[in-house]
Amino acid sequence: MTNALPSPAPPVSRLALIQEPVKDRLDGVMEVIRRIVISDFDLLEDVNDVLLRMRGKLFRPTLLLLVNQVGGHRHKDALSLAAAVELVHLATLVHDDAVDHSVLRRGLPTVNHLWSHQVAIITGDYLYSRSVMELVRLGHLDAIGALARASNEMSVGELRQLTSFDALDFTEEDYYRLISCKTASLMAAACEMGALVGEERWKEPFHRFGHALGMAFQVADDLLDYEGSEEQTGKPVGHDLRERKVTLPLVDALRKVEGAPRERILDFFTRVDPTDAEIEEIVEIVRESGGLDYARSRARAFADEAESALEVVGETGPAMDSLRAAIDYAVERSR
């Protein structure tokens, strides 16, 4: 009897391939994060344990470390800068969940669900303050400035999102302003910070790269609310619509639809607790109007801007290859 053939190894994910040049350093980032958030207060320790189990994809630290390695650099402080960026990102997620009253994040109970909204808000503040303390300890004033600007923009972005419920008044320009603050600002800061402890002469093009990448990333992320899966997003499909958040596919649809379909959209935004069937109806209206196709085209346009920024840098090597691959990763998640 012949031996059975071994099962094929699972395919390596696209993100894992992007992270290959920095995978050893990403483990170091997690060690730094654990050191930064350690506390002698039992409640904070319990909350931190939950947050660390929610470990995400570390996309922003990946960008910072990849940029840092362009030109052959591997600055020791880059691990702490990457950890600070991830902690700020995590703080925004904790705050978002509290504001949205979300009960799940990446398939796990949120801090506000396990404890309270007050604990979640204060925990987010703690993560922000610990990240700043780490940067102060290192003494990188330019990095502190970059992260502080991004944090300020994200706060403004969250306030914009809280006031963006009127579908008729929310324009495409409003949407871009929102996601520039909400997502692109931190990716831009991560890339800039990587250059500050690497090839500092490239900090401006890498900042532009990170910003354009963040814009593409968020447009693609908003598309997933219409056509993704809970496995991809970590939240139920239609979550943004259920929360009556207006994103680019819907903005484009509202410019085109008239009559009964338009009335259905406007009626939907008056519902306190829309049903799954009502959400599916709005998704179909947006799809038929071309809203999803338009959003894909805009994500690709931002991706092209990111490509152009990398061309200015003009370096080669594994880190640059991964940064280019990150552009397609950001856009193609919606496919």
C-alpha positions in Angstrom: 0.0 0.0 0.0 1.4 3.4 -1.0 1.7 6.1 1.5 -0.8 8.9 1.2 0.6 12.2 -0.2 1.0 14.9 2.5 -1.6 17.6 2.5 -0.4 20.8 0.7 0.7 23.6 2.9 -1.9 26.4 3.2 -1.2 29.3 0.9 0.7 32.2 2.3 -1.5 35.3 2.6 -0.8 38.3 0.5 -0.1 40.4 3.7 2.3 37.8 5.0 4.3 38.1 1.8 4.3 41.9 2.2 5.5 41.5 5.8 8.3 39.0 4.9 11.1 41.6 5.0 10.1 42.8 8.5 8.5 39.7 10.0 11.2 39.3 12.7 10.9 43.0 13.6 7.1 42.7 13.9 7.5 40.2 16.7 9.7 42.8 18.4 7.0 45.4 18.0 4.6 43.2 19.9 7.1 42.8 22.7 7.5 46.6 22.9 3.7 47.0 23.0 3.5 44.6 25.9 6.2 46.6 27.7 4.5 49.9 27.0 1.0 49.0 28.2 2.1 47.1 31.4 0.4 48.5 34.5 0.2 47.6 38.2 -3.6 48.4 38.1 -5.5 45.2 37.9 -8.4 46.5 35.7 -6.0 47.9 33.1 -4.1 44.6 33.1 -7.3 42.8 32.4 -8.3 45.2 29.6 -4.8 45.1 28.1 -4.9 41.2 28.0 -8.2 41.5 26.0 -6.7 44.0 23.6 -3.6 42.0 23.0 -5.6 39.0 22.1 -7.3 41.1 19.5 -4.0 41.5 17.7 -4.7 42.8 14.2 -2.7 42.6 11.0 -0.2 45.2 12.1 -0.4 46.9 8.7 0.6 50.4 10.0 3.7 49.1 11.9 4.5 47.1 8.8 4.6 50.2 6.6 6.8 52.0 9.2 9.3 49.2 9.3 9.4 48.7 5.5 10.0 52.4 5.0 12.7 52.4 7.7 14.5 49.5 5.8 14.6 51.4 2.5 18.2 52.0 1.7 19.4 49.2 4.0 18.5 50.8 7.4 17.2 49.0 10.5 17.1 51.6 13.2 16.6 50.2 16.7 14.1 52.8 17.6 11.9 51.9 14.7 10.3 49.1 16.8 9.2 51.6 19.5 7.9 54.0 16.8 5.9 51.2 15.2 4.5 50.1 18.6 3.4 53.7 19.3 1.6 53.9 15.9 -0.2 50.6 16.6 -1.2 51.8 20.1 -2.7 54.9 18.6 -4.5 52.9 16.0 -5.8 50.5 18.8 -6.9 53.5 20.8 -9.0 54.8 18.0 -10.7 51.3 17.6 -11.5 51.2 21.3 -13.0 54.7 21.1 -14.9 53.9 17.9 -16.4 50.8 19.5 -17.6 52.8 22.4 -19.1 55.6 20.3 -20.8 53.0 18.0 -21.8 50.8 20.9 -20.3 47.8 19.1 -20.2 44.5 20.8 -17.7 42.7 18.6 -14.3 43.6 17.2 -12.4 41.0 15.1 -14.9 38.4 16.4 -14.1 39.1 20.0 -16.2 41.1 22.6 -15.2 44.8 22.7 -13.9 46.6 25.8 -17.1 48.6 26.1 -19.2 45.4 25.9 -17.1 43.5 28.5 -16.8 46.5 30.9 -18.5 49.8 30.1 -18.3 52.7 27.6 -16.5 54.8 30.3 -13.8 52.1 30.7 -13.4 52.0 27.0 -12.9 55.7 26.6 -10.4 55.9 29.5 -8.6 52.9 28.1 -8.2 54.5 24.7 -6.9 57.6 26.5 -4.4 55.4 28.4 -3.1 53.9 25.1 -2.7 57.4 23.6 -0.8 58.6 26.6 1.5 55.6 26.8 2.4 55.9 23.1 3.4 59.5 23.6 5.4 58.7 26.7 7.3 56.1 24.7 8.2 58.6 22.0 9.2 61.2 24.7 11.5 58.6 26.2 13.2 58.1 22.9 13.5 61.9 22.3 12.4 61.9 18.7 10.7 65.2 18.5 9.9 65.0 14.8 8.2 61.7 15.3 6.2 63.1 18.2 5.1 65.9 16.0 4.1 63.5 13.2 2.1 61.3 15.5 0.5 64.2 17.3 -0.7 65.8 14.1 -2.2 62.5 13.0 -3.9 62.0 16.4 -5.4 65.5 16.1 -6.7 64.8 12.6 -8.2 61.5 13.6 -10.1 63.2 16.5 -11.5 65.8 14.0 -12.4 63.0 11.7 -14.4 61.2 14.3 -16.3 64.4 15.0 -17.0 64.8 11.3 -18.3 61.2 11.2 -20.6 61.8 14.1 -22.2 64.7 12.1 -22.4 63.0 8.7 -25.9 61.4 8.9 -27.7 63.6 6.4 -27.2 61.7 3.1 -28.3 64.6 1.0 -25.8 67.0 2.5 -22.8 64.7 2.5 -20.7 65.3 -0.6 -17.8 63.4 -2.2 -15.4 66.2 -0.9 -16.8 65.8 2.6 -16.1 62.0 2.3 -12.5 62.5 1.3 -12.0 65.1 4.0 -13.3 62.5 6.5 -11.2 59.6 5.4 -8.1 61.8 5.1 -8.5 62.5 8.8 -9.8 59.1 9.9 -7.4 56.7 8.1 -4.9 58.4 5.8 -3.4 60.6 8.4 -2.1 57.8 10.6 -0.7 55.8 7.6 1.0 58.9 6.4 2.5 59.5 9.8 3.7 55.9 10.1 5.5 56.2 6.8 7.0 59.5 7.6 8.2 58.2 11.0 9.8 55.3 9.3 11.8 57.7 7.1 12.7 59.9 10.1 14.9 57.0 11.5 15.9 55.8 8.0 16.3 57.8 4.8 15.1 61.1 6.2 15.5 62.8 2.8 12.6 60.7 1.6 10.2 61.7 4.4 8.0 63.9 2.2 7.4 61.4 -0.6 6.8 58.6 1.9 4.3 60.8 3.7 2.5 61.3 0.4 2.7 57.6 -0.3 1.2 56.8 3.1 -1.6 59.3 2.7 -2.6 58.1 -0.8 -2.4 54.5 0.4 -4.6 55.3 3.4 -7.2 56.9 1.1 -7.2 53.9 -1.2 -7.4 51.6 1.8 -10.4 53.3 3.4 -12.4 53.5 0.1 -11.7 49.7 -0.4 -12.7 49.1 3.3 -16.0 51.0 2.8 -16.7 48.8 -0.3 -16.4 45.8 1.9 -19.4 46.9 3.8 -21.4 46.4 0.6 -19.8 43.3 -0.8 -17.4 41.8 1.7 -17.9 39.2 4.4 -17.7 39.3 8.2 -14.5 37.2 8.0 -12.8 40.0 6.0 -14.0 42.9 8.0 -14.4 41.6 11.5 -17.9 43.1 11.7 -21.3 42.2 10.2 -21.7 43.1 6.5 -23.9 46.3 6.2 -22.6 47.5 9.6 -21.9 51.0 8.2 -25.4 51.2 6.7 -26.9 50.0 9.9 -25.1 52.8 11.7 -26.3 55.1 8.8 -22.8 56.1 7.9 -22.5 57.6 4.4 -19.6 56.3 2.4 -18.5 56.8 -1.2 -20.7 54.1 -2.9 -23.8 55.7 -1.4 -22.6 59.3 -2.1 -22.2 58.4 -5.8 -25.6 56.6 -5.9 -27.4 59.6 -4.5 -26.1 61.7 -7.4 -27.7 59.3 -9.9 -30.8 57.7 -8.5 -34.2 59.4 -8.7 -37.8 58.5 -8.0 -38.7 55.5 -5.9 -35.1 54.3 -5.4 -34.0 57.7 -4.1 -37.1 57.8 -1.8 -36.1 54.3 -0.4 -32.7 55.6 0.5 -34.0 58.7 2.2 -36.6 56.7 4.1 -33.9 54.2 5.1 -31.9 56.9 6.9 -34.9 57.7 9.0 -35.0 54.2 10.4 -33.9 53.7 14.0 -33.2 50.0 13.6 -33.3 48.9 9.9 -33.8 45.3 9.1 -31.5 43.0 7.2 -33.9 43.1 4.2 -33.9 46.9 4.2 -30.1 47.0 4.2 -30.0 44.5 1.3 -32.4 46.7 -0.6 -30.1 49.7 -0.3 -27.1 47.6 -1.2 -28.9 46.5 -4.4 -29.8 50.1 -5.3 -26.2 51.3 -4.8 -24.9 48.4 -6.9 -27.4 48.9 -9.8 -26.6 52.7 -9.9 -22.9 52.0 -10.3 -21.8 53.2 -6.9 -19.6 50.3 -6.2 -17.9 50.5 -9.6 -17.3 54.2 -9.0 -15.8 53.7 -5.6 -13.4 51.0 -7.0 -12.2 53.4 -9.7 -11.5 56.1 -7.0 -9.6 53.5 -4.9 -7.5 52.7 -7.9 -6.9 56.4 -8.6 -5.5 56.9 -5.0 -3.4 53.8 -5.5 -1.9 55.4 -8.6 -1.0 58.4 -6.5 0.8 56.1 -4.0 2.7 54.5 -6.9 3.8 57.9 -8.1 5.1 58.8 -4.7 7.2 55.7 -4.6 8.6 56.5 -8.1 10.0 59.7 -6.6 11.9 57.7 -4.0 13.4 55.5 -6.8 15.0 53.0 -4.5 15.0 49.2 -5.1 15.1 46.1 -2.9 12.8 43.9 -0.9 11.3 46.7 1.3 10.4 48.7 -1.8 8.9 45.7 -3.4 6.7 45.1 -0.4 5.6 48.7 -0.3 4.5 48.4 -3.9 2.7 45.2 -3.1 1.0 47.0 -0.2 -0.8 49.2 -2.7 -2.5 46.3 -4.5 -3.3 44.7 -1.1 -5.0 47.9 0.1 -7.2 48.1 -3.0 -7.9 44.5 -3.8 -9.3 43.5 -0.4 -12.7 44.5 -1.8 -12.5 42.1 -4.8 
